[in-house]
Amino acid sequence: MTALESAAKKPVNLSLNEALVRESRAYCGNLSAKVEEMLQAYVDAQRQVRSQHRQQAQAAVVDWNALHDAAGSFADAHSIL
């Protein structure tokens, strides 16, 4: 049994297309389980996307800091201080 399967269940209200629900029942017996499975896949994918964005942002910060350390800032030549 996975962590997802052993987690407590919470009833929720969803508004779904009636014809789509009726047709989907021909493909899966447990619509709640299928929706939960698909929602978990969506959440996992979004987690991955956000992680990649964080990694890209961190890489940009590292690159920017390296550039600044090597070349300084354009504004440094124009400081009135």
Long-range contacts (C-beta under 8 A, 24 or more apart in sequence): 4-36, 4-40
